[in-house]
Amino acid sequence: MRIWQTIDRARTPEKTDLVLSHSDGEFLIRANGRFLMSSSMHGSEEALSTLGCEEARRLDAPTVLIGGLGIGFTLRAALDVLPAGATVVVAELLAAVVAWNRGPLAHLAGHPLQDPRVVVEVGDVMALLPKRRGRFDAILLDVDNGPAALSQEGNSLLYGTRGTETLRRALVAGGTLAVWSAAADEKYERQLKRGGFDVASQLVRAHAGQGSEDHVIFLGRKRPDDAQPRGDDKRGRPVSKSKRGKRR
């Protein structure tokens, strides 16, 4: 049986208890005793950045927002693909999580907070977004366990109708929204489409090797205000498969 050593504790505004622990080189964060994230499983967090920054990486000076610092792997992957002129804003709810990433977790992702392209904003990402309308070329969300498997009920605002509209307004025209999720969620996909995004989803592995869980990255491209969702007719009704044509 593995013995886990508690390194530190923190409490969210909703009074969720977070515990950072360590065992045999692995670091673990639990929320109210339930698994939240591990340093040994970060393939899907890295995929969030590589997929979400596919367009932004082609720009000379993109501005990217990461919602949720976690253990730093999403931030590291974004920094690795973005140009020297990029600005990466990290919105993290808890100052304690930022401190963990400057302290015991810093080495795991190669000290990403030391990169001069990084700006850390401590606070709720929902409070930050309205102040940055039309600012971001890409927004990468890794908050909680995604749209459905929430450890904090307050995070449902971010994934609801209001949150979707707030995210859309914070993006530049044609900007990318990438959302990490523990599982597929057709309801959330439909909401993104209704909220002004052309949407695709991609299965990604939590880590390399057999037995790895599949996680999901939702990718949304901001549509112009007067554009119809792809696959809908001018009245917003779904188009049948026969009208869409066959996949090549």
C-alpha positions in Angstrom: 0.0 0.0 0.0 1.4 3.4 -1.0 1.9 6.0 1.7 1.0 9.5 0.8 2.6 12.4 2.6 0.5 15.6 2.8 2.5 18.7 1.7 -0.1 21.4 2.0 -3.8 22.1 2.1 -6.1 24.9 0.7 -9.7 25.7 0.7 -11.7 27.2 -2.2 -14.3 29.9 -1.7 -17.0 27.2 -1.9 -15.2 25.5 1.0 -13.9 22.6 -1.0 -10.8 21.2 0.7 -7.8 20.7 -1.6 -4.9 18.5 -0.5 -1.5 18.3 -2.2 0.3 15.1 -1.4 3.4 13.2 -2.5 4.4 9.5 -2.8 7.4 8.0 -4.6 7.9 10.9 -6.9 4.2 11.3 -7.8 2.2 14.4 -6.8 -1.5 14.3 -6.3 -4.2 16.9 -5.7 -7.5 15.7 -4.2 -10.7 17.7 -3.7 -12.7 16.7 -0.6 -10.9 13.4 -0.7 -11.6 12.7 -4.4 -8.9 12.5 -7.1 -8.6 15.7 -9.0 -5.2 15.5 -10.8 -1.9 13.7 -10.7 1.6 14.5 -12.0 1.7 11.0 -13.6 -1.3 11.7 -15.9 -0.9 14.8 -18.0 -1.1 13.8 -21.7 -4.6 15.2 -22.1 -3.6 18.5 -20.4 -0.8 18.9 -22.9 -3.1 18.0 -25.8 -5.4 20.8 -24.6 -2.6 23.3 -25.4 -1.3 21.7 -28.6 -4.8 21.5 -30.1 -6.0 24.7 -28.7 -3.0 26.7 -29.9 -2.9 25.3 -33.4 -4.0 28.7 -34.9 -2.4 31.0 -32.3 1.0 29.5 -32.8 1.1 30.8 -36.3 0.8 34.5 -35.1 3.8 36.7 -34.2 2.4 37.9 -30.9 -0.7 35.9 -29.9 -2.5 36.4 -26.5 -3.7 33.2 -24.9 -5.7 32.6 -21.8 -5.4 29.5 -19.7 -8.1 29.0 -17.2 -6.8 26.7 -14.4 -3.1 26.3 -13.6 -3.3 22.7 -12.2 0.2 21.2 -12.0 1.5 23.4 -14.8 1.5 20.9 -17.7 -1.1 22.8 -19.8 1.0 26.0 -19.4 4.2 24.3 -20.2 2.8 22.7 -23.4 1.4 26.1 -24.5 4.8 27.8 -24.0 6.5 25.1 -25.9 4.4 25.7 -29.1 3.8 29.5 -28.9 6.3 32.1 -30.3 8.6 34.3 -28.3 6.2 37.3 -28.8 3.3 35.5 -27.1 1.6 36.5 -23.9 0.0 33.7 -21.9 -2.4 34.8 -19.1 -3.1 32.2 -16.5 -6.2 32.6 -14.4 -6.0 30.5 -11.2 -8.6 30.8 -8.5 -6.4 30.0 -5.6 -3.1 31.7 -4.6 -2.1 28.4 -2.9 -2.1 26.6 -6.2 0.1 29.3 -7.7 2.4 28.9 -4.7 2.5 25.1 -5.1 3.6 25.7 -8.8 6.3 28.0 -7.7 7.4 25.6 -5.0 7.1 21.8 -4.7 5.5 21.3 -8.2 7.7 23.8 -10.1 10.2 21.2 -11.4 7.6 18.8 -12.8 6.7 21.0 -15.9 10.1 22.8 -16.1 9.3 25.9 -14.0 6.8 27.4 -16.5 5.9 30.3 -14.2 9.4 31.6 -14.7 8.8 32.2 -18.4 8.7 36.0 -19.1 5.7 35.5 -21.4 3.5 34.4 -18.5 1.1 36.7 -16.6 -0.6 35.2 -13.6 -4.0 36.5 -12.5 -5.2 35.1 -9.2 -9.0 34.9 -9.1 -12.1 33.5 -10.8 -11.7 33.3 -14.6 -15.3 34.3 -15.0 -14.5 37.6 -13.3 -11.5 38.2 -15.6 -13.2 37.5 -18.9 -15.6 40.5 -19.1 -12.6 42.8 -18.7 -10.8 41.4 -21.7 -13.4 41.5 -24.5 -12.0 40.6 -27.9 -8.6 40.1 -26.4 -7.6 36.5 -26.7 -6.6 34.5 -29.8 -7.2 31.3 -27.9 -8.7 30.3 -24.5 -7.8 27.0 -23.0 -10.0 25.8 -20.1 -9.0 23.2 -17.7 -11.3 24.0 -14.8 -12.6 21.3 -12.5 -13.3 18.0 -14.3 -15.0 19.6 -17.3 -18.6 20.6 -18.0 -20.3 17.8 -16.2 -18.1 16.0 -13.6 -17.8 19.0 -11.3 -16.2 19.0 -7.9 -17.4 22.5 -7.3 -20.9 23.5 -8.2 -20.0 27.1 -8.8 -18.0 26.1 -11.8 -21.2 25.3 -13.6 -21.5 29.0 -14.4 -18.5 28.8 -16.6 -19.9 25.9 -18.6 -23.4 27.3 -18.8 -25.1 29.6 -21.3 -23.8 32.7 -19.6 -20.3 31.4 -19.4 -20.3 30.3 -23.1 -21.3 33.8 -24.2 -18.7 35.4 -21.9 -16.0 33.2 -23.4 -17.0 34.0 -26.9 -16.9 37.7 -26.3 -13.4 37.4 -24.9 -12.1 35.9 -28.1 -11.0 37.7 -31.2 -12.9 37.0 -34.5 -12.1 33.4 -35.5 -10.5 32.7 -32.1 -10.3 29.2 -30.6 -11.9 27.9 -27.4 -10.4 24.6 -26.2 -12.1 22.9 -23.2 -10.7 19.9 -21.3 -13.3 17.3 -20.1 -13.1 14.0 -18.3 -15.7 12.6 -20.6 -17.7 13.2 -23.7 -20.7 15.5 -23.3 -23.1 16.0 -26.2 -25.2 18.5 -24.3 -22.2 20.8 -23.9 -21.3 20.4 -27.6 -24.8 21.5 -28.5 -24.5 24.5 -26.2 -21.3 25.6 -27.8 -22.9 25.4 -31.2 -25.8 27.4 -30.1 -23.5 29.9 -28.4 -21.7 30.9 -31.6 -19.0 28.3 -32.1 -18.2 25.8 -34.8 -17.3 22.7 -32.7 -15.3 19.6 -33.0 -14.2 17.2 -30.2 -11.2 14.9 -30.0 -10.5 11.9 -27.7 -7.0 12.1 -26.1 -5.2 9.8 -23.7 -4.5 10.8 -20.1 -1.0 9.2 -20.5 0.9 6.9 -22.8 0.5 3.1 -22.5 -2.3 0.5 -22.1 -5.1 1.1 -19.7 -5.0 4.9 -20.1 -8.3 6.7 -19.8 -9.7 8.7 -22.7 -10.4 12.3 -22.0 -12.0 14.8 -24.4 -11.0 18.1 -25.8 -13.8 20.3 -27.2 -12.5 22.7 -29.8 -14.7 25.7 -30.7 -14.0 28.3 -33.4 -15.7 31.6 -32.9 -18.2 32.3 -35.7 -19.1 35.8 -36.9 -22.2 37.2 -35.2 -24.4 36.7 -38.3 -23.1 33.2 -39.3 -25.2 30.1 -39.0 -23.8 27.0 -37.3 -22.3 24.5 -39.7 -24.8 21.8 -40.6 -27.8 24.1 -40.0 -30.0 25.7 -42.6 -30.8 29.4 -42.7 -33.5 28.9 -40.1 -31.2 27.1 -37.7 -32.6 23.6 -38.4 -30.3 20.6 -38.6 -29.5 19.6 -42.2 -29.9 15.9 -42.9 -26.9 13.7 -43.6 -28.0 13.3 -47.2 -27.7 17.1 -47.7 -24.4 17.4 -46.0 -22.7 14.9 -48.2 -20.5 11.9 -47.4 -17.1 11.9 -45.6 -14.2 11.3 -47.9 
